[in-house]
Amino acid sequence: MTTLPRRQLGASGLSVSALGLGCMSFSGAYGPSDDKAATDVIHAALDRGVTFFDSSDMYGWGHNETLLGQALGNRRSEIVLATKFGQTRQEGGANGVDGRPAYVKQACEASLKRLGTQVIDLYYQHRVDPDVPIEETVGAMAELVREGKVRALGLSEARPETIRRAHKVHKIAAVQLEFSLLYRVEAEETLRTTRELGISFVAYSPLGRSLLTGKLASASDMKADDPHRRHPRFAKDNLERNLDLLLPLRTIAAKKGCTLGQLAIAWLLARGPDIVPIPGTKRKERLDENLGALSVRLSPREADEISGLVAVGSAFGMRYPEAAMKAVYR
């Protein structure tokens, strides 16, 4: 097994590979998925030294955790296992959210069973419940730590002030938020808070939901039923302008001898050792490409240059559809 560079998760004592694996795409989030192919990718990630796997109880509504638990099998002890709770299924509408203490415990028990494990290493609240004080939700999460069912706590899509309140109840090890060159407004704001508090930043969708891979040239490259079309930044006019933003990055990637996607991940890694990107993929060749970013070296000056080429807030379109935006960053 390969040994990859490692990074710490806050003050939790947990150490993970500098690049993790986001597992959402294994459960149909971006088109049809195949359990056998997903298992092969998970095994390939393990063999290549990835030790940080990220799931959620809402990915396939239990399917993702079950698949991951089965795929890990007797290799569970090799990795830091993260999953999330808090989103609830609403037939015919947007997901609900539940941060009540009783639900926290119920959700954890269900996740432990599906994952086939005795303990969850990093347990996140997936979406903040505006109707339940964060102190109550995190208080219940802290009880899970005391009971030995969870090792460390995290928050996903939480605002800086929410993070501060939560951290006073129990130390938060990691905050997960969308973070890439094209999705930076909330992330850059949050990063200042996490660094002040000694919390790690787990960057999901570090490739801008595929925009930063360089594989998409225009809206015509997407099929009519492509799930990316749900996202405003992939709407035709927005997409064309967002792709234009990547032109100077392609030049830098060519000089570095890497792909555009590798440059995007390397930029995040270069921003600081407290950032852990978790790109997701359904294909082993993409897994290998992503891991290749660990070999791309960017000096602080180069990282700053890249930051300036795609300024904060320069992307066109919201990062989620309007209805979904109401549930994030609160």
N, C-alpha and C positions, 0 to 999 in steps of 0.2 A: 504493500500500500504506500502511496506517495504521501509525503509530509508537506503540507502547505503552510505558509506563514499564518500566524495566529493573532487574534485580537481578543481583548477582554470585554466582557459585558458588564459595564459599570463596576460597582463594588461587590458584585455577586460572587466572585471567585470562579465564575464560569469562563472558560476559554474556548473560542471557536475559530474555525478556519476563517481567514480574512474575507473569503467569499462564501456565502451560503447558497442554499437552493430553495427558491420559492416554489411551492408545490401546487399552487392553485390551478395551473393549466392541466394538471392530471385529471381534473374533474369537470371538463367541458366548458371552462370559462371562455376559451378562445377556440371554439370549434370542437368537433368530435375528439374524444380521447379513447385510449386503448390501455386497459390495465396491464397487459403483458409488456407493451412498449414502455409504459410508465415505470414498471418494476425494473426493467432493464436500465432505464436512466438512473433510477435511485441506486441500483447496484453499481453502475459505472461511477456515479458521484462518490460513493463510499470508497471504491477502489482508487479513485484519484485523490483522496484525502479530504473530501468535503466532510465537515463534522457539524454543520449547522443546517437543520432542515426545518422549514417553516410551513405549518398547516393551519387550518381553522375548522371549527365545527360547521361553518356555513359553506365551505367548499364542497359542492355536491351534497350538502346537508348530511354530512356524516361519511359519505363515500371516501373523501380524501384521507381522513384520519384512519379509516379501516384499511385502505390500500397501503398507506404508509406504514402502519403497524405491521401488516403482514409482510411487506417487502423488507423491512428492517430485520424481522425475525430475531435470530440470536446475535445480531450485530447492533442491537439497540444500545449497548453500553459504549459503543464507539463514538456516539454523537450527542450533541446537545439538541434536544427535541423541543421545539416551540409550537404552541398552538394557541388559538384564540377563541373567545366566547363573546356573546353579547348581541349578535344579530339574530333575529328570529324570523321564521318563514311566514310570510303573509301571502296567501293565495290571491293572485290577480292584482297585486300592487307592489309597492316598494317594500323592502325588508323592514321589519320592526326592530326595536332595540329594547333590551331588558338588562338593567344593571342592579336589580334588586338583590340583596344578600342571599335570599333563599334560592334565587335562580343561579347565582354564581356557583353555589355548591352543587346544585343539580346538574348544571352544565359540565362542571369539572368531573363529576362521577361518570357521566356519559362519555366524555372524551377519554378518560383513563381506560374505560372498557373497550372503546373502539380501537384505541392505539395499542391495546394489549400490554400496558406498562403499569408499574406501581407508582410512578412519579413523573410529572411533567416538569422539564427543566426550566422552561420560561413560559409563563402563562400571561397572555395579554387580554385586556379588555379591547375587543375589536372596534367597537364604536361606543362613544360616551353616551350614556342615557341622560338626556336633559331633565328628566323628571325625578332622578335619584341623585342626591348629592354624591360627588365623587368620593367623599370621605367614607360613605357607607359601603359603596362598592369595593373600594380598595381595602376597607376594614375586613370585609368578608374574604377577599383574596388573601389577606395577611393570615387569616385563620387557617387557610389551606396550607400555607407555608409552615405554620406551627404544627399542623397535623401530619406533616411529612408528605403531602400529596403534590406539592409544588415546591420548586427550589428558588425561583426568582420571579419577580413580577414585572410586567410591561404594560404599556399603553399604546394604542394605535389611533392615529388621527385625533390626538388631543392637543388643545391649544396650550401655549406656555403657562397661562394662569391655572389651567386645569392640572398640568403636570406639577406645578409647584404645590398645589393643595394636596395632591395625591402623595407626593414625596414626603410630606410631613407626617402622613399616616404610616407609611412603610416605604423604605427605600425602593425606588424604581430602578431597575437594572437597565432597561432599554425602552426607547420610544421608537415606534415604527411609523414611518410617514413616507409618502411618495416623494422621491428625490432623484432628480436627474438634471442634466443641463437644460432640459426644456420644461421641467416642472420644479420650480425653485422658490417661489414666493413664500409659501408657508414653511417650507423646509429650512430656508436660510434664517427665518425668524426664530424657528424652534431650536435650531442648532445652537444659537447663543444661550438659550436657557438650559439645554441639556449639558452643555459644556460647563456652565456655571455650577450645576448641581452634580457633575460627575456621572452623568447618565450616557450610555452609549446610544448611538443613532443607527437604527436598522433601516436601510434605504430600500423600499420596495419599488418595483418597476424602474430600476436604474437605467433601463434602455428606452425609457419614454414610451412604453407599450409597443415597442418595436420601431418607433420612429428613428431612434438613434442607431439602429443596426445598419442603416444605409441600404437595406434590401428593397425598400419601397421608393419608387420613382415618381408615381403620381396616383391619383384616386382610381384611375382605370386599372391599376394593378390589383385592386381589391375586388374580390367576388361580391356579388350582390348581397349575399348573406354573411359576409365577413363581420364578426362581432365587433371589430374595431370601429365600424361605422356608427356604433352607438355613442362614441366619444366625440365631443365637439371638435377636438383638435384634428380629427380625421375628416371632417366635413370638407368638401372640395376646395373652397376658397381658403379656408384655414390651413388645410394640408399643404397646399402649394406654397404658401408663405412660410410655413414651418420648415418645409424641406429646403427653402432658400437659405434659412438660417444655418443650415448644416454645411454649406459650400466651403467656407473657410476651414471648417473642422476636417473635411476630407483632405485638404492640402496637408494639414498637420499629421493626420493619420498616415498619409503616404510617406511623409518624411520619416516618421517613426517606424515604418514598415509593419504597421498593424492595421486591423480593420477599424472602421468607424466605431463599431460597438465596443471593441476593446479599448479604444481611446476614451470613450464615455465612462466606462467602468474604472479605468485607470485614473481618470480625473477625480472621481469620487474617492477612490482609495488614497489619492494624494492629498485630499483635503484634511486628512488627519486620521490617526489610529483609532479614534473613537467611532468611525463610520464603518459599518459592515453592510455592503450591498448584497441583496439576495435575488439575483435574476432568476427567472423561471424559464423552463423550456421543456418541450416534449421530445427533444431529439438529442442523441448523444453527440452529434457533430457540433451542435450549438453549445452544449455543455463544455466541450473541449475548447471551443472558440472563446467562451466567456472566461474560462480558467486561464486562458492565454493572456488575459489582461493583467494577471499578477506579474508577468514578466515585462510589462511596459513601464518604463521608469519615466516619471515626470518630475522635474525640479519644481520648487515652489514658484519660480518665475514662469515656467511653462504652464503650471496649473492656473496661475493668475491670468496669463495671457488668454487661455481658453475660457476662463470665467468672463473675461471682458468681451470675447467674441460673441457670446450668447448671454446677453445681459439678463439680470433678474427681471422677470415680468415681460420679456420680449416675445414669448410664444403667443400664438393666436388661438383664441377659444378657451373656454373653461376646461378644467382638467377632468371633470365628470359631467354627465348630463345634469340639467338644472335640479331635478328632483333628488338625485343622489348627493348633490352638493350640500343639501340641507342637513345631511347626516354626518358630514366629515368636518374635521377641524373645529371641535367644540369642547 
